[in-house]
Amino acid sequence: MSTSVRNRYLEGNYGPVRQELTVTDLPVTGSIPDHLDGRYVRNGPNPVVDPDPATYHWFAGSAMVHGVRIREGRAEWYRNRWVRTAEVAKALGEQPRPGRLHAGMDLAPNPHVISHAGRTLALMEGGVRPYELTDELDTVGPCDFDGTLLGGYAAHPKRDPVTGELHAVSWFFGWGNRVQYAVLGTDGHIRRSVDVEVTGSPLMHDFSLTCRHVVLYDLPVTFDLDAASTAVPRLFARPVRSLMAAFVGRRRIPDRVVALMMRFGSDAVFPYSWNRDYPARVGVMARDGDGSDVRWFEVEPCHVFHALNAYDDGDQIVAHVVRHPKMFATDHHGPNEGPPTLERWTIDLAAGKVIEERLDDRPQELPRVDERVVGQRHRYGYAAGLVTNADGDIDVGEAVLKHDLAFGRTNVRAFGPGRGAGEFVFVPNGPDAAEDDGVLMGFVYDRSTDRSDLVLLCAETLDTLASVHLPTRVPYGVHGSWLPA
């Protein structure tokens, strides 16, 4: 292990916590709204064993889910649990959880956690299946939706607010130049899947859904053969690389071959990098399309991890996205390649072009919208404000941004120096509440106490309603959800 190498994603509040806790009756400052009855859960990387800082990528850390149970104005419990992949179970001296993997892919399901059809699911992408969790966040095992999920799944499904179905676009280097659009029914079974041809093998973390269309972001972060080959023993390195070069981004690799490759992959460098020769495109497919009807539109080279929302507007599609100028071009430890900014991309289906407009120059990420308006015209969006730190790195900031897209205004709620705010999730005050009538909730880390709070804000005013004081810190992570009881 390269102990002399610094890796900022292993330091400070990026660094892992070492214990799993169960704490009840948490202290609260302020008043939790009485109508809140459920769990706020959030996922993120938290290595269970110390990785090599020279090669560690933030996206690769073992998954740890943090949750707070809220009911009748009280914070009943806080729990944090590692998701028991085979690697985590072995490190903790436990037996692996039962369940079928896809192509030997058992990577940490750390980007997201949601609920659907009675299941709590820790999500991963890139060919990995979700892991099912109990209500108390203990691991059940890999989930293939009762045998209806034939491959891996996605980290960013979108719930249709009308039908309740989950729509997802999944990607996997073993599928050649294909990604897969799938619809998960309210019964928890995949009812439809469509293969879509793309340019090669991109990292397609998110997509957009409208009432009529699926919008895909085929952008120049692609599978890196050199990085993927770093952990292969020297004797096998040349034939393995030749095999991968012939298939990756071109033809489907048999699952059994991928499973064999994965035996060498646990110590590899993160295998996705900026590819300046790869075209940047946005694809539009009808929701009932078969993959042959996709129309592609060129955009300026960039990367999009997250889309806020999108909607149809006559012969146009309006998509709000967070745009990175590039990704994994020089920094191969985490997402740190220039300030990400909020943009409006108007896809003109009649004119055959995309109009790209910057809406806000402030660095930001992890955008969220009221999920009742997914795919529909929306007014508000919320994001985590970022900062450039003393080393010139893009880092977690001290504020939440609220965008009023109708009037072009942004309100900023700062938490003060030394307090780092991640993603905030919107929860409506009732089923018929207006779009901005609700609660924003998310974890805020306080460097002075080395602990975190679950902070509840009034979405309209951004004033604090309540702070739930946790007994530990919650490392900076990725996505979370409010899971109503």
C-alpha positions as CSV (number, residue, x, y, z in Angstrom):
1,M,0.0,0.0,0.0
2,S,1.3,3.5,-0.9
3,T,1.0,5.1,2.5
4,S,3.0,8.2,1.5
5,V,0.4,9.1,-1.2
6,R,-2.3,11.5,-0.2
7,N,-5.9,11.0,-1.5
8,R,-8.3,13.7,-0.4
9,Y,-11.2,11.2,-0.7
10,L,-9.8,9.3,2.2
11,E,-9.4,12.4,4.4
12,G,-11.6,14.7,6.5
13,N,-15.3,14.0,6.1
14,Y,-14.6,12.0,2.9
15,G,-12.8,9.5,5.0
16,P,-14.7,6.4,6.3
17,V,-16.3,5.9,9.7
18,R,-15.4,2.7,11.3
19,Q,-18.4,1.6,13.4
20,E,-22.0,0.7,12.7
21,L,-24.3,2.3,15.2
22,T,-27.9,2.1,16.4
23,V,-28.9,5.1,18.5
24,T,-32.5,5.8,19.5
25,D,-34.4,9.0,20.6
26,L,-32.1,11.5,19.0
27,P,-31.9,15.0,20.3
28,V,-33.6,17.6,18.1
29,T,-33.3,21.4,17.9
30,G,-36.5,23.0,16.5
31,S,-39.7,21.1,15.5
32,I,-40.0,18.2,13.1
33,P,-43.3,18.6,11.1
34,D,-45.8,16.1,12.5
35,H,-46.8,14.9,9.0
36,L,-43.4,13.4,8.4
37,D,-43.6,9.6,8.9
38,G,-40.8,7.6,7.3
39,R,-37.1,7.2,6.9
40,Y,-34.5,9.6,5.4
41,V,-31.8,7.3,4.0
42,R,-28.6,8.2,2.1
43,N,-25.9,6.1,0.5
44,G,-22.2,6.7,-0.1
45,P,-18.7,5.3,-0.3
46,N,-17.1,4.1,3.0
47,P,-14.2,1.6,2.6
48,V,-14.5,-1.3,5.0
49,V,-10.7,-2.0,4.7
50,D,-8.1,0.6,4.0
51,P,-7.5,1.0,0.3
52,D,-4.4,2.0,-1.5
53,P,-4.6,5.8,-1.7
54,A,-2.6,5.8,-4.9
55,T,-5.3,4.0,-6.8
56,Y,-8.4,4.6,-4.7
57,H,-11.3,6.2,-6.5
58,W,-14.1,7.7,-4.4
59,F,-16.8,5.9,-6.5
60,A,-15.3,2.5,-5.5
61,G,-15.6,2.7,-1.7
62,S,-17.7,0.1,0.1
63,A,-21.3,1.2,0.3
64,M,-22.7,2.4,3.6
65,V,-26.3,3.5,4.1
66,H,-27.2,6.0,6.8
67,G,-30.8,6.4,8.0
68,V,-33.0,8.4,10.4
69,R,-36.5,7.2,11.3
70,I,-38.9,10.1,11.9
71,R,-42.4,9.8,13.3
72,E,-44.8,12.0,15.2
73,G,-42.3,14.8,15.5
74,R,-39.6,12.6,16.9
75,A,-36.3,11.2,15.5
76,E,-36.7,7.6,16.7
77,W,-33.4,6.2,15.5
78,Y,-30.2,6.6,13.5
79,R,-28.6,3.6,11.9
80,N,-25.6,3.2,9.6
81,R,-24.9,-0.1,7.9
82,W,-22.4,-1.4,5.4
83,V,-24.1,-3.1,2.5
84,R,-22.9,-6.7,2.7
85,T,-21.3,-7.4,-0.7
86,A,-19.0,-10.5,-0.6
87,E,-16.0,-8.3,0.0
88,V,-17.6,-6.5,3.0
89,A,-19.0,-9.7,4.4
90,K,-15.6,-11.3,4.3
91,A,-14.0,-8.3,5.9
92,L,-16.5,-8.4,8.8
93,G,-16.2,-12.1,9.2
94,E,-19.7,-12.9,8.0
95,Q,-21.2,-15.2,5.4
96,P,-22.1,-13.7,1.9
97,R,-25.7,-12.9,1.5
98,P,-27.7,-15.2,-0.9
99,G,-28.7,-13.9,-4.3
100,R,-27.7,-14.1,-7.9
101,L,-25.1,-11.7,-9.3
102,H,-24.8,-10.6,-12.9
103,A,-21.6,-11.6,-14.7
104,G,-19.7,-11.8,-11.4
105,M,-20.3,-8.1,-10.8
106,D,-20.3,-7.5,-7.0
107,L,-19.1,-3.9,-6.8
108,A,-20.1,-1.6,-4.0
109,P,-23.8,-0.4,-4.5
110,N,-23.0,3.0,-3.1
111,P,-24.5,5.8,-5.4
112,H,-28.2,5.7,-4.4
113,V,-30.9,4.1,-2.1
114,I,-34.6,4.1,-2.9
115,S,-37.7,2.1,-2.2
116,H,-40.0,0.4,-4.7
117,A,-42.7,-2.2,-4.5
118,G,-42.1,-2.9,-0.8
119,R,-38.3,-3.2,-1.2
120,T,-35.5,-0.9,0.0
121,L,-32.8,-1.0,-2.6
122,A,-29.1,0.1,-2.6
123,L,-28.4,0.9,-6.2
124,M,-25.2,0.6,-8.4
125,E,-24.7,0.7,-12.1
126,G,-22.2,-0.6,-14.7
127,G,-23.6,-4.1,-14.7
128,V,-24.2,-4.5,-11.0
129,R,-27.6,-5.6,-9.5
130,P,-29.2,-3.7,-6.6
131,Y,-28.9,-5.0,-3.1
132,E,-32.1,-5.3,-1.1
133,L,-32.1,-4.0,2.5
134,T,-34.5,-4.4,5.4
135,D,-36.3,-1.4,6.9
136,E,-33.5,-1.3,9.5
137,L,-30.9,-1.2,6.7
138,D,-29.6,-4.7,7.2
139,T,-28.6,-6.5,3.9
140,V,-30.9,-9.1,2.4
141,G,-28.9,-9.8,-0.7
142,P,-28.6,-9.1,-4.5
143,C,-32.0,-8.4,-6.1
144,D,-33.0,-9.4,-9.7
145,F,-36.7,-8.4,-9.3
146,D,-37.8,-12.0,-8.9
147,G,-35.9,-13.2,-12.0
148,T,-37.1,-10.4,-14.3
149,L,-33.8,-8.4,-14.3
150,L,-31.5,-10.3,-16.7
151,G,-28.5,-8.0,-16.5
152,G,-27.5,-5.1,-14.2
153,Y,-29.5,-2.1,-13.2
154,A,-29.0,1.7,-13.0
155,A,-28.2,4.2,-10.2
156,H,-30.7,6.8,-11.4
157,P,-34.2,5.4,-12.1
158,K,-37.0,7.9,-12.5
159,R,-40.4,7.3,-11.0
160,D,-43.3,8.3,-13.3
161,P,-45.6,10.3,-11.0
162,V,-48.7,9.2,-12.9
163,T,-48.1,5.4,-13.2
164,G,-45.7,4.8,-10.3
165,E,-43.4,2.8,-12.5
166,L,-39.6,3.1,-12.4
167,H,-37.8,4.0,-15.7
168,A,-34.1,3.4,-15.9
169,V,-31.2,3.5,-18.4
170,S,-28.5,0.9,-17.5
171,W,-25.0,0.6,-18.9
172,F,-22.3,-2.1,-18.8
173,F,-19.0,-2.4,-20.6
174,G,-19.9,-6.0,-21.4
175,W,-22.8,-5.0,-23.6
176,G,-20.6,-3.7,-26.4
177,N,-22.1,-0.5,-27.8
178,R,-25.5,-0.9,-26.2
179,V,-27.3,0.6,-23.2
180,Q,-30.6,-0.7,-22.0
181,Y,-33.8,1.2,-21.2
182,A,-36.1,-0.7,-18.8
183,V,-39.5,-0.1,-17.1
184,L,-40.0,-1.6,-13.6
185,G,-43.7,-2.1,-12.9
186,T,-45.4,-1.3,-9.6
187,D,-45.4,-5.0,-8.9
188,G,-41.6,-4.9,-8.7
189,H,-41.0,-6.8,-12.0
190,I,-39.3,-5.6,-15.2
191,R,-42.1,-5.4,-17.7
192,R,-40.2,-3.9,-20.7
193,S,-36.6,-3.5,-21.8
194,V,-35.1,-2.0,-25.0
195,D,-31.5,-2.1,-26.2
196,V,-30.2,1.2,-27.6
197,E,-27.1,1.5,-29.7
198,V,-24.6,4.2,-28.6
199,T,-21.2,5.2,-29.9
200,G,-19.1,3.0,-27.7
201,S,-19.0,2.2,-24.0
202,P,-19.8,5.4,-22.1
203,L,-20.4,6.0,-18.4
204,M,-24.0,7.0,-18.5
205,H,-24.9,7.8,-14.9
206,D,-28.2,9.6,-15.5
207,F,-30.8,10.2,-18.1
208,S,-34.0,12.3,-18.4
209,L,-37.6,11.3,-18.7
210,T,-40.5,13.3,-20.1
211,C,-44.1,12.4,-20.6
212,R,-43.3,11.2,-24.2
213,H,-39.6,10.7,-24.4
214,V,-36.4,9.2,-23.0
215,V,-33.3,11.4,-23.2
216,L,-29.9,9.8,-23.2
217,Y,-26.5,11.5,-22.6
218,D,-23.9,9.7,-24.7
219,L,-20.8,11.8,-23.6
220,P,-17.0,11.4,-23.7
221,V,-16.3,9.5,-20.5
222,T,-15.7,6.0,-21.7
223,F,-14.2,2.6,-20.7
224,D,-10.4,2.9,-20.3
225,L,-8.6,-0.3,-21.4
226,D,-5.3,0.7,-19.9
227,A,-6.8,1.4,-16.5
228,A,-8.9,-1.7,-16.5
229,S,-5.8,-3.8,-17.2
230,T,-3.7,-2.6,-14.3
231,A,-4.7,-5.4,-11.9
232,V,-4.2,-8.2,-14.4
233,P,-1.1,-10.4,-13.7
234,R,1.6,-9.6,-16.2
235,L,1.5,-13.1,-17.7
236,F,-2.2,-12.5,-18.7
237,A,-2.1,-8.7,-19.3
238,R,-1.5,-8.8,-23.1
239,P,-4.1,-11.4,-24.1
240,V,-6.7,-9.9,-21.7
241,R,-6.1,-6.4,-23.1
242,S,-6.3,-7.7,-26.7
243,L,-9.6,-9.5,-25.9
244,M,-11.0,-6.4,-24.3
245,A,-9.9,-4.1,-27.2
246,A,-11.8,-6.4,-29.6
247,F,-15.0,-6.4,-27.7
248,V,-15.4,-3.4,-25.4
249,G,-17.6,-0.7,-27.0
250,R,-18.0,-3.0,-30.1
251,R,-19.5,-6.3,-29.3
252,R,-21.2,-8.1,-26.4
253,I,-18.8,-10.0,-24.0
254,P,-20.2,-13.3,-22.7
255,D,-21.1,-13.0,-19.0
256,R,-18.8,-15.9,-18.1
257,V,-15.9,-14.1,-19.6
258,V,-16.7,-10.9,-17.7
259,A,-17.0,-13.0,-14.5
260,L,-13.4,-14.3,-15.2
261,M,-12.1,-10.8,-15.8
262,M,-13.7,-9.6,-12.5
263,R,-11.5,-11.9,-10.5
264,F,-8.6,-9.6,-11.4
265,G,-10.5,-6.4,-11.2
266,S,-10.8,-5.5,-7.5
267,D,-7.4,-3.7,-7.4
268,A,-7.7,-2.0,-10.8
269,V,-7.6,1.7,-11.4
270,F,-11.1,3.2,-11.9
271,P,-11.7,2.1,-15.6
272,Y,-13.3,5.2,-17.0
273,S,-11.6,8.3,-18.4
274,W,-12.1,11.4,-20.5
275,N,-12.0,10.4,-24.2
276,R,-11.5,13.5,-26.4
277,D,-12.1,11.4,-29.6
278,Y,-15.6,10.3,-28.5
279,P,-18.5,12.4,-29.9
280,A,-20.8,14.2,-27.4
281,R,-24.4,13.5,-28.2
282,V,-27.9,13.7,-26.8
283,G,-30.3,10.9,-27.8
284,V,-34.1,11.2,-27.9
285,M,-36.3,8.1,-28.0
286,A,-40.1,7.7,-27.7
287,R,-41.0,6.0,-24.4
288,D,-42.7,3.3,-26.5
289,G,-39.9,3.1,-29.0
290,D,-37.9,0.0,-29.9
291,G,-34.5,1.5,-30.0
292,S,-34.5,2.1,-33.8
293,D,-36.2,5.4,-33.6
294,V,-33.5,7.2,-31.5
295,R,-32.5,10.6,-32.9
296,W,-29.1,12.0,-32.0
297,F,-28.1,15.6,-31.5
298,E,-24.6,17.0,-31.1
299,V,-23.6,19.0,-28.1
300,E,-20.3,20.6,-27.0
301,P,-18.0,18.1,-25.4
302,C,-18.7,17.8,-21.6
303,H,-20.0,15.4,-19.1
304,V,-23.3,15.2,-17.3
305,F,-23.6,13.2,-14.1
306,H,-27.0,14.5,-13.2
307,A,-30.1,15.9,-14.8
308,L,-32.5,17.9,-12.7
309,N,-35.6,17.3,-14.8
310,A,-36.9,17.5,-18.4
311,Y,-40.3,18.1,-20.1
312,D,-41.9,18.3,-23.5
313,D,-42.7,21.7,-24.9
314,G,-44.3,21.2,-28.3
315,D,-41.6,20.2,-30.8
316,Q,-39.0,20.8,-28.2
317,I,-37.7,19.1,-25.1
318,V,-36.4,21.2,-22.3
319,A,-33.7,19.5,-20.1
320,H,-32.0,21.1,-17.1
321,V,-28.6,19.5,-16.4
322,V,-25.5,20.0,-14.4
323,R,-22.6,20.3,-16.9
324,H,-19.0,19.4,-16.2
325,P,-16.5,20.8,-18.8
326,K,-14.7,17.4,-18.7
327,M,-14.3,14.5,-16.3
328,F,-11.5,12.1,-15.3
329,A,-9.0,13.7,-17.7
330,T,-6.3,14.5,-15.1
331,D,-7.9,13.5,-11.7
332,H,-8.6,9.8,-11.5
333,H,-9.6,9.8,-7.9
334,G,-12.9,11.6,-8.1
335,P,-15.1,14.1,-10.0
336,N,-12.8,17.1,-10.0
337,E,-12.3,18.6,-13.5
338,G,-13.5,22.2,-13.4
339,P,-16.7,23.8,-12.0
340,P,-20.0,22.1,-12.8
341,T,-22.8,24.6,-13.7
342,L,-26.5,24.5,-14.2
343,E,-27.6,24.6,-17.8
344,R,-30.8,24.5,-19.9
345,W,-30.5,22.3,-23.0
346,T,-33.4,22.9,-25.4
347,I,-33.6,20.0,-27.8
348,D,-35.3,21.3,-31.0
349,L,-36.7,18.2,-32.7
350,A,-37.9,20.2,-35.7
351,A,-34.6,22.0,-36.3
352,G,-32.4,19.1,-35.3
353,K,-30.2,20.9,-32.8
354,V,-29.6,21.6,-29.1
355,I,-29.5,25.1,-27.7
356,E,-27.2,25.2,-24.7
357,E,-27.7,28.0,-22.2
358,R,-26.0,28.5,-18.9
359,L,-28.4,29.4,-16.1
360,D,-26.1,29.7,-13.1
361,D,-22.4,30.1,-12.9
362,R,-22.1,28.9,-9.3
363,P,-20.4,25.5,-8.9
364,Q,-23.1,22.9,-7.9
365,E,-24.0,19.3,-8.1
366,L,-26.6,16.7,-6.9
367,P,-29.7,18.5,-8.3
368,R,-33.1,17.4,-7.0
369,V,-36.6,18.3,-8.0
370,D,-40.1,17.6,-6.5
371,E,-40.5,14.1,-7.7
372,R,-44.2,14.7,-8.3
373,V,-43.2,16.7,-11.4
374,V,-40.7,14.4,-12.9
375,G,-41.1,14.5,-16.7
376,Q,-43.4,17.6,-16.4
377,R,-42.9,21.3,-16.6
378,H,-41.4,22.4,-13.3
379,R,-40.5,25.7,-11.7
380,Y,-38.1,24.9,-8.8
381,G,-34.9,22.9,-8.5
382,Y,-32.5,22.4,-5.6
383,A,-28.8,21.7,-5.6
384,A,-25.7,21.4,-3.4
385,G,-23.4,24.5,-3.7
386,L,-19.8,23.6,-4.2
387,V,-16.6,25.6,-3.6
388,T,-13.0,25.6,-4.9
389,N,-10.8,24.8,-2.0
390,A,-7.2,26.1,-1.2
391,D,-5.7,23.3,-3.3
392,G,-7.8,24.3,-6.3
393,D,-10.1,21.2,-6.0
394,I,-13.8,21.3,-6.4
395,D,-15.2,20.5,-3.0
396,V,-18.3,20.2,-0.9
397,G,-19.7,23.6,-0.1
398,E,-21.5,25.3,2.7
399,A,-24.8,26.0,1.1
400,V,-28.0,24.8,-0.6
401,L,-29.1,26.5,-3.8
402,K,-32.8,26.9,-4.7
403,H,-33.4,27.8,-8.4
404,D,-36.6,29.5,-9.5
405,L,-36.5,28.6,-13.1
406,A,-39.5,30.6,-14.1
407,F,-38.0,33.9,-13.0
408,G,-34.3,33.1,-13.3
409,R,-33.6,33.6,-9.6
410,T,-31.5,31.6,-7.2
411,N,-31.7,31.8,-3.4
412,V,-28.8,30.6,-1.3
413,R,-29.0,29.1,2.2
414,A,-25.5,29.1,3.7
415,F,-24.8,27.0,6.8
416,G,-21.7,28.8,7.8
417,P,-17.9,28.2,7.7
418,G,-16.8,24.7,8.5
419,R,-20.3,23.2,7.8
420,G,-20.5,21.0,4.6
421,A,-23.8,20.4,3.0
422,G,-24.5,17.6,0.6
423,E,-27.6,16.7,-1.4
424,F,-31.0,17.9,-0.1
425,V,-34.2,16.0,-0.9
426,F,-37.6,17.6,-1.3
427,V,-40.6,16.2,0.6
428,P,-44.1,17.7,0.0
429,N,-46.1,18.8,2.9
430,G,-49.0,16.8,1.5
431,P,-50.2,15.0,-1.6
432,D,-51.9,18.1,-3.0
433,A,-49.3,20.7,-1.7
434,A,-47.9,23.1,-4.2
435,E,-44.5,22.4,-5.9
436,D,-42.5,24.5,-3.4
437,D,-44.7,23.7,-0.3
438,G,-42.6,21.2,1.5
439,V,-39.5,20.2,3.4
440,L,-35.9,20.0,2.2
441,M,-33.8,17.5,4.2
442,G,-30.2,16.4,4.1
443,F,-27.0,15.8,6.1
444,V,-24.8,18.7,7.2
445,Y,-21.3,18.1,8.6
446,D,-19.9,20.4,11.3
447,R,-16.1,20.3,11.3
448,S,-15.9,21.9,14.8
449,T,-17.7,19.0,16.4
450,D,-16.8,16.3,13.9
451,R,-20.5,15.3,13.8
452,S,-23.4,15.6,11.4
453,D,-27.0,16.8,11.7
454,L,-30.0,15.9,9.6
455,V,-31.2,19.3,8.8
456,L,-34.8,20.1,7.8
457,L,-35.5,23.3,5.9
458,C,-38.7,25.0,4.9
459,A,-38.5,24.7,1.1
460,E,-40.2,28.0,0.5
461,T,-38.1,30.2,2.8
462,L,-35.0,28.0,3.3
463,D,-35.3,28.6,7.1
464,T,-34.4,25.8,9.4
465,L,-37.3,23.8,10.8
466,A,-35.3,21.3,12.8
467,S,-31.9,19.8,13.2
468,V,-31.6,16.2,14.3
469,H,-28.2,15.8,16.1
470,L,-26.4,12.5,15.2
471,P,-23.9,10.8,17.4
472,T,-21.3,10.6,14.6
473,R,-20.4,12.2,11.4
474,V,-21.9,11.1,8.0
475,P,-19.1,11.1,5.4
476,Y,-19.8,13.0,2.2
477,G,-21.8,10.7,0.0
478,V,-24.0,10.7,-3.0
479,H,-27.8,10.3,-3.2
480,G,-30.5,9.8,-0.6
481,S,-34.3,9.4,-0.5
482,W,-37.2,10.1,1.8
483,L,-39.0,6.7,2.2
484,P,-42.5,7.3,3.6
485,A,-43.9,4.7,5.9
